[in-house]
Amino acid sequence: MEIVEDPSEVKSAYARQYEDLAREIAKLVPNRSGVLAEIGCGKGQLTIPLAKLLPQHQFNVVDTFSGAYAGTLSQLTKALSRAMLKSRVKVHVADYLDWLWGEFSDKYAGVISSEFLPEIDSYELSMFLSECYRVLRHGGLTIHSFLSPTPRNPRQRLLIEADTNPIWTKTPPKEWFSPRPDQVVSTLERAEFRNIRVKRIKSNLIIRARAAEHLFESWHVKSSFWKKHRTRIVREGLEIPDWMIISGRKA
């Protein structure tokens, strides 16, 4: 279990979470070369560690880089340059569905996302996974990671409350903190994916004291939440929920 109290350590602690995710996702991707699409790439939290682990693949990454994520494009560009990945990672500034609709069928070895499914609703989820199926070549994989919506303890429950309740968050989700894993599985099945796998990984990350306040600021949680729960958060902390990784293959 990792406990973070210093605000300056939050970024590196979260980066380690994505490095762990990248290792798990890389295990699912076939070794042969191909092009992977990443939807909702943000500032490259998953893109960069995954591209390093999969040197034989090219990446097309997509994001609007707008709204709550304005400014992330420049962060992504700088990070790709530092990692010397600009030749293998092509960045597209676009709405995800508009971009997918413009792509040829049977093109990609994989379509992946991390923490993107929480940004859409159940109607969009169905359209999105159907488009993932269309653009994948036969045998291709779609892989999606997100935080579990089901808390295992009060620390996780408190974090989910802060990030979803409109009383506390400036950016309430459309429908959910994250979709239920069984809902993602059933939607993948309706889209005709096969060999569907579900993996749960404990984050083992507790953030407390001033580091928790820093996390709230980055997640656009109102300061009133910190004020209300400060004593509890300083003492017990918040725990990042378990990570879910769900994948399916195009037959």
C-alpha positions in Angstrom: 0.0 0.0 0.0 1.4 3.4 -1.0 0.4 6.4 1.2 0.9 9.9 -0.3 0.7 13.0 1.9 2.9 15.5 0.0 1.1 17.3 -2.8 4.3 17.3 -4.9 4.2 13.4 -4.9 0.6 13.0 -6.3 1.6 13.3 -9.9 4.4 10.7 -9.7 2.1 8.4 -7.7 -0.6 8.5 -10.3 2.0 8.1 -13.0 3.0 4.8 -11.4 -0.7 3.7 -11.6 -0.7 4.3 -15.3 2.6 2.5 -15.7 1.1 -0.6 -14.0 -2.0 -0.3 -16.3 0.2 -0.1 -19.4 2.0 -3.3 -18.4 -1.3 -5.1 -18.0 -2.6 -3.8 -21.3 0.6 -4.5 -23.2 0.3 -8.2 -22.2 -3.0 -8.3 -24.1 -1.8 -6.8 -27.3 -0.4 -9.2 -30.0 3.3 -9.0 -30.6 3.1 -8.4 -34.3 3.2 -4.9 -35.6 0.2 -2.7 -36.3 -1.6 0.5 -35.6 -3.3 1.2 -32.3 -5.9 3.9 -31.7 -6.3 5.5 -28.3 -9.4 7.4 -27.6 -9.3 10.1 -24.9 -5.6 10.2 -24.7 -5.4 13.4 -22.5 -1.8 14.4 -21.7 -0.5 10.9 -22.5 -0.7 9.2 -19.0 -1.3 5.8 -20.7 0.0 6.7 -24.2 3.6 7.1 -23.3 4.3 4.1 -21.0 2.3 1.9 -23.4 4.1 3.1 -26.5 7.4 2.4 -24.7 6.3 -1.2 -24.0 5.0 -1.7 -27.6 7.9 -0.4 -29.8 6.6 -2.3 -32.9 3.3 -0.4 -32.9 2.2 2.9 -34.3 -0.3 5.0 -32.4 -3.2 7.3 -33.5 -4.4 9.1 -30.4 -7.5 11.2 -30.2 -8.9 13.9 -27.9 -10.8 17.2 -28.1 -8.3 18.7 -25.6 -11.2 21.1 -24.6 -13.4 21.9 -21.6 -11.9 20.6 -18.4 -9.0 19.2 -20.4 -8.0 22.4 -22.1 -4.2 22.8 -22.1 -3.5 19.1 -22.1 -2.5 19.1 -25.8 0.6 21.1 -25.1 1.4 18.8 -22.2 1.0 15.8 -24.4 3.2 17.3 -27.2 6.0 18.1 -24.7 5.8 14.6 -23.1 6.0 12.9 -26.5 9.0 14.9 -27.4 10.8 14.1 -24.1 10.0 10.4 -24.6 11.2 10.6 -28.3 7.8 9.1 -29.4 6.6 11.8 -31.9 7.5 9.7 -34.9 5.3 6.8 -33.7 2.4 8.7 -32.1 0.1 10.8 -34.3 -2.1 13.2 -32.4 -5.7 14.0 -33.7 -7.7 16.9 -32.2 -11.2 15.7 -32.8 -14.5 14.5 -31.3 -14.0 10.8 -30.8 -17.1 9.7 -32.8 -16.5 12.1 -35.7 -12.9 10.7 -35.9 -14.0 7.1 -35.7 -16.7 7.6 -38.4 -14.0 8.9 -40.7 -11.8 5.8 -40.3 -11.7 2.8 -42.6 -13.2 -0.5 -41.5 -10.8 -3.3 -40.5 -7.9 -1.0 -40.1 -6.6 -1.2 -36.5 -4.9 -3.9 -34.5 -6.4 -2.4 -31.3 -8.6 0.4 -30.0 -7.9 1.3 -26.4 -8.9 3.9 -23.8 -8.2 4.6 -20.2 -10.6 6.6 -18.0 -12.6 7.5 -21.1 -15.7 5.4 -20.5 -16.5 7.5 -17.4 -16.8 10.6 -19.8 -19.7 9.1 -21.8 -23.1 7.7 -21.1 -24.8 4.4 -21.8 -26.1 5.5 -25.2 -22.6 6.7 -26.3 -21.0 3.5 -24.9 -23.0 1.4 -27.3 -22.1 3.6 -30.3 -18.5 3.8 -29.3 -18.0 0.0 -28.9 -19.8 -0.7 -32.1 -17.4 1.7 -33.9 -14.5 0.0 -32.1 -15.6 -3.3 -33.6 -16.0 -1.8 -37.1 -12.5 -0.2 -37.3 -10.7 -3.2 -35.9 -9.2 -5.8 -38.2 -10.1 -9.4 -37.6 -8.5 -10.7 -34.5 -8.0 -7.1 -33.2 -8.6 -6.1 -29.6 -10.5 -3.4 -27.9 -9.2 -2.7 -24.3 -10.6 -0.2 -21.8 -9.5 0.6 -18.3 -11.4 2.6 -15.8 -11.8 3.0 -12.0 -14.4 0.6 -10.5 -17.7 2.3 -9.6 -18.1 -0.1 -6.6 -16.1 1.0 -3.6 -14.5 -1.6 -1.4 -14.2 0.6 1.7 -15.2 4.0 3.0 -12.0 5.7 1.7 -13.0 4.7 -1.9 -16.6 5.6 -1.3 -15.7 9.1 -0.2 -13.6 9.7 -3.3 -16.4 8.5 -5.6 -18.8 10.8 -3.8 -16.5 13.8 -4.3 -16.1 13.1 -8.0 -19.8 12.4 -8.9 -22.2 14.4 -6.6 -23.0 17.8 -8.3 -23.1 19.3 -4.8 -19.3 18.8 -4.7 -17.9 18.6 -8.2 -17.7 21.4 -10.7 -17.8 18.8 -13.6 -20.4 16.2 -12.7 -20.4 13.1 -15.0 -23.1 12.5 -17.6 -24.3 9.3 -16.0 -21.8 7.6 -13.8 -18.4 7.6 -12.0 -17.6 4.7 -14.2 -19.9 2.2 -16.0 -20.5 -1.1 -14.2 -18.2 -3.8 -15.5 -21.1 -6.1 -16.3 -22.7 -3.3 -18.4 -19.5 -2.9 -20.4 -19.3 -6.7 -20.9 -22.9 -6.9 -22.2 -22.4 -4.0 -24.5 -19.3 -5.6 -25.9 -21.3 -8.8 -26.5 -24.0 -6.9 -28.3 -21.3 -5.4 -30.5 -20.3 -9.0 -31.4 -17.0 -9.0 -29.5 -15.7 -12.4 -28.3 -13.2 -13.7 -25.8 -14.2 -11.0 -23.4 -12.0 -10.7 -20.3 -12.4 -8.7 -17.1 -9.5 -8.0 -14.8 -9.5 -6.1 -11.5 -6.4 -4.5 -10.1 -6.2 -3.0 -6.7 -4.7 0.5 -6.9 -3.2 0.3 -3.4 -2.9 4.0 -3.4 -4.1 6.2 -0.4 -3.9 9.9 -0.7 -4.4 12.0 2.4 -3.7 15.3 4.1 -2.6 18.2 1.8 -2.1 15.7 -1.1 -5.8 14.9 -1.0 -6.6 18.6 -1.3 -4.3 18.9 -4.3 -6.0 15.9 -5.9 -9.4 17.6 -5.4 -8.2 20.7 -7.1 -7.0 18.8 -10.2 -10.3 16.9 -10.3 -12.3 20.1 -10.0 -13.9 19.2 -6.7 -15.2 22.2 -4.8 -13.3 23.4 -1.8 -16.4 23.0 0.3 -15.9 19.2 0.2 -12.4 19.5 1.6 -13.7 21.8 4.4 -16.5 19.4 5.3 -14.4 16.2 5.4 -11.0 17.6 6.2 -10.5 15.9 9.6 -11.5 12.6 8.2 -9.4 12.9 5.0 -6.3 14.0 7.0 -6.7 11.0 9.3 -7.9 8.2 7.0 -7.2 9.5 3.5 -8.9 8.8 0.2 -8.2 5.6 -1.7 -8.1 5.3 -5.5 -10.7 2.6 -6.4 -9.7 -0.6 -8.1 -8.8 -0.5 -11.7 -10.9 -2.5 -14.2 -9.4 -3.7 -17.5 -12.0 -5.1 -19.9 -11.1 -6.4 -23.3 -12.8 -8.1 -26.3 -11.6 -9.5 -29.6 -13.1 -9.1 -33.1 -13.6 -12.6 -34.4 
